[in-house]
Amino acid sequence: MAKTLPEGGWGWMIVAACFLATICIRAVTRCVSIFFVEFQLHFEKDYSTTAWIHSMIDCITMVCAPLGGLLGNHLSCRATVILGGVLSSAGLILSSFTSSLEQLYICMGLLTGLGFALSYTPAIAMVGKYFNERKALAYGIAMSGSNGIGTFILAPAVQLFIEHYSWRGALLMLGGFVSNLCVCGALMRTQELKPCECGTAIKPETKPAFTSWICFRSREEFGFLFLPTFLILAVSFLFLAYGCSAPVVHLVPYALSLGVAHQQAAFLMSIFGVSGIVGNITFGWITDRKCLRRYGMLNYMIAVGMEGLCCMFVPLLRSFSLLVPFTVLYGYFDGAYVALIPVITSDVVGSTHLTSALGVVHFLHAIPYLVSPPIGGLLVDRTGNYNATFLLSGVSFIFSAMVLAAAVLLRCHQGSKSHTAANSNSNNINAAAT
């Protein structure tokens, strides 16, 4: 029988490993936009063509996320994260020797993206295997590496590396840094209290024939796909993924187009990172309060809706001093919803299916991540400004929150009608009895 989760102990080392892993994966991915100007000048390509590099990394990471969850379930989270670290590091190192944009698509987009996919899902799912009561806080700390401390440190560091060692030297250094994913994987120790740390165990002596076993495992691992609540959540994630990709990719170029200095533009990403730390931890702590734990979905919807409102005001911000408060608010609510995605997913599907569910959730981000930056770049090329790009992202954020809000209101209305009908039947029975 499964025993109570330890709520700490080695779990905090898992949180630390996930924190470093999200720095190596998501923070590094977000810093790719800093290379865009260098890639444009070196390869003499337009903005939308260059933006495909960032899109491919994000898309491959999310498309192959179920593969990371599958390997984490059937091999081990430790081995899967280490394998991902080797592939992603090799991709960045090879990218520093490329001579065309097409080679960058393969090395940085395909190989690095695949490595990130193998490492990302198992690393996040491991936190949920060690915590229950303090799950939101644990995820808040772990996920702060993606848009918090990692971005705060990496954004100006990458800009300095480019200035001193060129973009090739900067990519070589990032490749060495990302190899730390292997260290993160080594820390992800299996729990002895459970037969399998990354999913439901299958007893060897009861395995059926191979084909039947595959069908059985598929139904068991992905049965949550037929839950109405998860399907609604999935639709919301599609619009969320489109909205969240473009602003991060285009923030630095937008600032540069307004005449902001390169260091100041890169510093906006650092401000974004610090705000993300606060959002990660504060919303995680708030959601873990006993009186508010049942309102995790509401906290998530508020964070996503506020992201959309922030994007809608970007066309009015025409200077560095005005972009700073936008970056603070946008980063804060970005950190908030990022920390809550694994929490609300776990609440819907349960911790047993969390690894597979997170793989599907990340997979849903793939197509929006792929098309969002190029569409934004195309709008920039066609209109000559970034207004339409940020407005479209804002609308997508708001619609994502509205989908969940409508589902919650509908469920509450149906629950109220059922309760009223039950009370009416009870009154009729009592009246008949008297």
N, C-alpha and C positions, 0 to 999 in steps of 0.2 A: 504494500500500500504506500502511496505517496505521503510523505511527511510534510510538516509545516515548513515553509520557506524560512531560511535563517534570518532574513531581515538585517543583514549586515555581515560582519566577519569578512570572509574572502569576497563577498559581494561588492565591497567598496573597492577592492582591487579590480574587479570587473568593470565598475563604473569608471575608474581611472583609465583602464585599457580602452574602453569605448570612447572616452573623452579624447584620448590621443588619436584613436582611429578616425573619429569624425573630423579632427583637424587635418589628418593626412588625406582624407577623402573629400569632404565637402568644402573645407576652407581652401584647399589647393584648387579645387574645381572653380570656386568663385574667383580666385585670383587669376585665372586664365584670361579674363577680360582685360587685365593690365597689359597683356602681350599684344592686344589687337592692333594698336597703332604701329608697333614694331613689325608685325606680320604684314600689315598693309604696305608699309614702306619697302620692306625687303622683297616681298613677292609681287608687288605692284598689282594688288587685287582690290576690288571694291569692298565696302563694309559688309554687305550681306553675305558675300562669299567667305570672308574671313570668319564671320559669326558661326558658320557651320562647324568650326572646330569645337567651340564650347557646346554646341547643340549635340554633337556626336558623343562627347564625353558623358554628358548628362543622359542622353538617350540610351547608350549602351549600358551605362551603369544601372538604369532602371529596367530596361528590357531584360537584362540577364540577372536581375535581382532574384527572381524565383529559382534560378539555377543555384545561386548562393544559398538560398534557403534549403533547397533539395540536398545539396552536398553537406550542408550543416546538419541536416537531419540524419542522413545515412552514413556519412563518414564521421566528422566531428567539427564543431565550430572552430576549434583550435587549428586543425589542419587546413580548413577552408580559408580562414583569415590569413594564414601564413602564405598559402598559395596565391591569394589575391595580392598580397604585398610584393611578392616576387614579380608577378606579371605587370603590375602598375608601375613599379620602380623601373623595370626594364623598358616599358613604353616611354616614360619621360626621358630616360637616358638616351634611347635611340632617337627621340625627337630632336635632341640637340644636334644631331648629325644630319638632319634631313636637308634636302636641297630644293624641295618643291612643296606647295601647299597640299598636294595629293598625298605625299608621304607623311605629312603631319596628320592628315585625316586617319591614316592607317595606324601610325605609331601612337600618337596622342589620343586620337578619338577612339579607335577600336581596341588596341591592346591595353592602354591605361584604363579605359572605361570598363573593360572586362575584368581587370584586376580589382578595380573599385567595387564592382558588382559582387564579386565573390567575398569581399571582406565586409561590406557594409551591412547587409541583412543579418548575418550571424552575430556580428559585434553588437548590434542594437538589441537583437532578440535575447542575448545572454543576460542583459540587465533585468529583463522581465522574469527570468528564471530564478533570480535571487531575491526579488523584492515583491511585496504585495501591499502592505500598509503604507510604505513610503515609496511606492513605485513612481509617482509623479515627480517627487523631489529628486530621486535617483536619476530619472530620465532628464530632468531639468539640468542637473550637473553634467551628465554625460553628453547631452546634445549641445551644450554651450560651446563645445569645441568647434562645431560646424560653422557657427556665425558669430562666435564670441571671441574668446581669447585667441583662437587660431587666426581669424581674419584680422584682428587688431595687431597681431605681431607680423603675420605673413604679408599683408598688403604693402606696408612701407618697406619691408625687407626685400620683397620681390622687385619693387621699383628701384631700390638701391643696387640690387644684383644686376638688373638690366643696364643701369647707368655705368656700372664699373666693369662688368664682365660680358656685356651684350646679352641678347635674349638667349643665345645658345648656352652661355655659361649659367644663366639663371635657371634654365630647364635642367641642366646637369645637376645643379645643387638641389633643385626640387626632387629630382629622381633619388638622390641620396637620402633626402629627408623622408620621402614616402616609404623607403625601405623599413622604416620603423614600424610599419604595419606587421612585420614579422615578429617584432617584440610584443606588440599588442596581442597577437594570436597566441604566443607562448604563455601569456598570463591567463588565458581563458581556460581554466581548469574545470574538468567535469565535476558535477556534484555526485558524491557517493550516496547521497540520500535517495537519489532517483535512478531508475534503470537506464534512462536516456535523458541527457540535458537539453537536447534541442528538439524534442518532439516526443510523441508517444512511442514507447518501446514495442518491438515485435519479438516475441519469444522465439528463438531459433527452432525449438522442437515442435512448434505449432505452425510453421510456415507451410502454406499450401503450394501447389504447383506454381512455377514462375509467373505465367500469364495471369493466373487468378490472384497471385500475390500482388502483382502490379496494380490490378484493378482494385483490389481491396485497399491497398495503401493510398491510391488516388482518392477513393471515396472518403477514406478516413482523414486524410490530410487536407483536402479541399472541399469538404462538405459544407463549410461556412459560406461558400460562394452562393448558396441558395438561400441564405438568410436575407429577408427583405431589408433589415436594418443595414446589413453590410452592403447590399446593392445600392441603397440610397447614399451611403457613405462613399462608395466608389464613384458615383456620378459627381458628388461634391469635390472629390479629390481631382477629377479631371480638370475642372475649371480652376481649382486652386493651383494645380501644377502649371497651367498656362500663365496665370497671373504672377506667380512668384519668380519665374525665370527671367523675364525681360527686364524688370527694374534693376536687378543686381548686375546683369550683363551690361546695361546701357547707362548706369549711373555715372561711371567715370568718364566715358566718352561724352555724355551730356554736359558734365561739368567742364570738360575741356572745350566743348563747342561754345561755352559762354565766356571763354577767356580765362578760366581758372587755371592756375599753375599746376604742373604735373604733380608736385609733391602735395599740394592742397587737395587735388582730386583723389590721389591715393589715400590721403588722410581721411576722406569721407568714408572709405571702406573700414578704416580703423574705428571711426565713431560708430559706424554700423555694427561692428563687432562688439564693442563695449556695451552698447545698448542691448544687443542680443543676449549677452551674459545676464544682464539684469532681468530681461524678459524670461529667459530660460528658468532661472532659479526662483524668481518671485511667483510666476504663474504655477510652477511646480509645487512650491510650498503652499500657495493658496489652495490649489486643487486637492492637496493631501489633508487639509483640515476636515475634521469629521463632519462639521456642519455644512461644508461645501463640496464634499467628495462626490455627492450625487449630481452636482451641477458641472461636472467636467466638460460635457458637451456644450453647455452654455458658455463657459469660459473660452472654449475653442472658437465658437461662432463669433463671439465678441472680438477676439484677436484677429480673425480673418476679415471681418467687416471693417475694422479699423485700418487694416492694411490697404483695403480698397479705397477708403476715403483719403488716405495719405497720397496714394498714386494720383487720384483725381485732381489734387492741388499742385502737382509738380509743374504744369505749364505756367503757373503764376510765379514760380521761384526762379529768378533770373540772376542770382549772385551767390557767391560762396556763403555769405552770412545767412541767406535764406535757405540754402540747401542743408545747412547744419541741423536746424530743428527738424526738418523733414527726415533726415537720416537718423536722428535720435528716435523719433516716434516709429518710423518704419522698422528700424532695427529691433526696437523693443517688442513690438507686436509680432515680428517675424520670429524672434526667439521664443515668444510665448506659444505660438501655434506649433512650431517645430517640436517643442518638448512635449506637447499634448497629443500629437499624432499617434505615437506608440501606445499612449495611455488609453485613448478612446478606442483604438483598434483592439487592444486587449480586453476592454470592457465589453466589446461587441462579440468577439470570437472566443474569448477565454485564453488563458496563458498557455494551454496545451497546444493550440493551433497558432500561437503568436508568430513563430518563425515563418511558417508558410504564408500566413496572412500578411505579414510585413513584406514578404517577397511580392505578393500580388499588389499590395498598395504601392510599392516602388515601381512595379511594372506599369501601373496605371499612369505614372508620371512620365513615362517614356516618350510617347508621341507628343504631348504638349511641350516637354522639354526640347524635343527635336525641332519642332516648327516655330516655337515662340521667338527665340532670338533672330532667326532669319526673317520671320514676318516683321518683327520690330525693325530690323535693318532695312528691309524693303520699304517700309513706311517712311523711314528716315531718308532713304535715297529718293523716294517719290515726292515727299512733301518738303524736304530740306530742313526739317526740325524733328524734335522728339515728342511733340505734343500727342499725336495720335498713338504712339507706342505706349506711353504711360497711361493714357486714358483707357485704352483697350485692356491693359492689365488691371486697372482699377475696377472696371466693369466685371471682369472675370472673377476677381476676388469677391465682390459684393454678391454676384450671382451664386457663387459657391456657398456663401453663408446663408443665402436665402433658401437654397435647396434643403439644407439641413433644418432651417427654422420652419419651413413649411411641413417637413416630415414630422418634426417634433409636435407642432401644433395639431396636425392631423391625428397623430397617435394619442395625444391628450384628449382630443375631441371624441375619438372612438372609445377611449377608456371611460370618459364621462358618460357616454351613451350606454355603455355596457353596465356601468355601475347603476345608472338610473333604471335601466331595464331590470336588473337584478333586484333592486329595492322594490320596484313595482310588483314583480312576481311574488316576492316575499310578502308584501302587504295583501295581495290577492289570496294567497294561501292562508294567511292568518285570518282574513275576513271569512273565508269559507269554513275554516275550522270552528269559528265562533258562531 
